């Protein structure tokens, strides 16, 4: 088991080195970037549904589910993202490879479970360019002025979770998360026939702590079916930002940007609030056979703000996310047919992201399908998920993003800390 974990980590981080940006969206400029989905590929493939407890799969959306584990479980995942951004007059394509999560859950006795891991919380990554043509009134010549904007960075979080089985049907859990990261944005402007241009660089170092609390309840209905429910709450917290700004005179005549002169501009350090979040979900089905469920999440995004006080043109509003999904297993312990042991997943997700531009709410809608493919034994799986969605609109001087995300992850479960009878 430990060898498999080490090999899996090496493979995923080798894949992630091909791209350092977890997003290509221009919307990631605002706030603290694109907020990443906090969950495994198994949950994401069911429309981001988190209601289902599992004895051999991680569910990091609700810390209470760590008490349901019966085997030590390791999970790791990454995503290959392909997106197309469109306005009314232009379009552009982008590809990214990103790391999604790395987590371990460990059962301690029959009622206690602990978990820990690393998850990206937000991601910023965009490159935008435009050229404007200006008529010189003194001699009627036309000048072209090029502006380029780019950003990179994001926030990661490490977490430690503790869960306890209060009764046979009820689990309680909590986790503490430490958030850290750096965000850098640049804006470059120059005239085509002039050797020098100007560039402004803004950098923010972010730090903060937040908590999640969760409840998970399940009860038998009839001989085969079970009702599942899930409740999570994340109180409002804060991120402290250490900000810096420099203005540079740069040489653009060679085709590359070479700094010639740099000046530090004093800016204030700021604080950004991480909004409180409340979610509630219900599911119904037959354990190890099928389940369907739904979930609604309320996020108090109206308390959000931008990194610098002089960033204008955006606002934030409270938001909601709706998830609907489920899974089906033909026969989880079949020995005669591999295909009968495959887990088939699917779901839908719709959310208001909380970002408002041009007085228009930026919405996001996606459909998901996925497969859980058993490997050696019945406790090791490779999970594949496909997400197709759309965010924003190309009207009102905004951007419409159509994306296809292919996610791949491993779920490895085994018994740890078992004393050997024979050496």
Phi, psi and omega in degrees: 000314182294322178297319178297321179297314182297315179298318180296318179298315180298318181296314184292318181289332172296320178294320185290340181290347179289341180209133181261355181252128182271001180207161175233019187274132173295339177293343181288352176297329188271154180063233179245022180100185176292127176282124184277155177289126179266089181180172181274171178295327177301315179289319181298324180291346176255034179073026182074022182288135183238012189283341191271122170278154181210141182277343183229006177234142178285145170225094187270000176286325179238112183298340180296336184288346177296336178285349179273348182291140175246348176230150172296126189234132178244134179227141178212144183205157177211165185226137169258115186251132178235120185227155175231121180257133184227141164245188179291341185236343186221164172210158180208151180244153180210153177228143180217148169243128185226151173275134185255315182190157170215120186210154177226134174241136185231120173284137178238103187073204183265343187239346186249141176221143176234157179209156176202160181174187181230131181221134168294132180265317177215160182217141179231129179189113180203156173219118183230137176222148176210152178235130179246146179247126185238134178272126177280116186292337183284325181226012176059025175272159181253128177252142175252128180243122182256134176239135178230136181231135176212157179209153181207156176124198180156187182239134173249160176222139169255142184224154172228128184238150177224131182226149182222138177272101183293311174229181179301331185252350189235127175245146173234142179211160177211152174221156175243137185232132175254121183258136180207151177165177180224138177237133179230131176233145180228143172229124184241136178222133179204158176263137190303319185265015178241138187294325188249150174224186180234145179224134176249128179244128177241130182232138178229128171259123188246139178215147177176168180230141174215169186230153171232144175232144183213152172232144176223127182230140176216146180215147182283137175234110185077197184278329187244330191268156181224141173260127179249146173217151184218138179222128176227149177218131176239112179291160179297141179220185185228149170245130176265130183246124169265108189258147173216153180217134175230147174243130185235143165270125186235152176264119181248007186289335183272357183095341173249162183263115182244116179295134179252318182214137183234137177230129177280132178249122180292130176225156181280144166290148185230171176231132177244136178273132169273120188293152173291154183219137180226131179223150179216133182221154177228143176217156182216137178171188178254122184304135179064018178228300181200159175199144169232148182198170178219157182210145175232138182234131178250128182235129183274063185290351181295343179274354181291159177209173178273168185291323181244146184291341183263011173277119184242173174094004180221159173212174183228147181225160176298147188226166178224151173230132178245131181233140177219129182187185180177187180214167177212133175237116180304311179198099191294335181248028179290134176258344184269337184223120177295321184295334178287342179266355178289139175267122179257122185238155177197158180183171177229149179219135174224134179210150167267117188291344182095347179273135179236122177230139182053035182062021179242131176287137179268111183255159183222129179227137182210152172244145184231145167222156181198163179228140170252110188257113179295140175254230180287123182078184183259000185250008177236128184223145164256128185249130181239133179226141177239127180237129177237125185205179180218138177228139176076192180216150180273359179265171179062033181061033179247187184236133173258129180247122173251125188227153174229118181246126175251117183248141179226134179211165178242140173235112185243125182232141180196173176267123176252165174059034176263126181288128180287141176278332181228140177267000000 
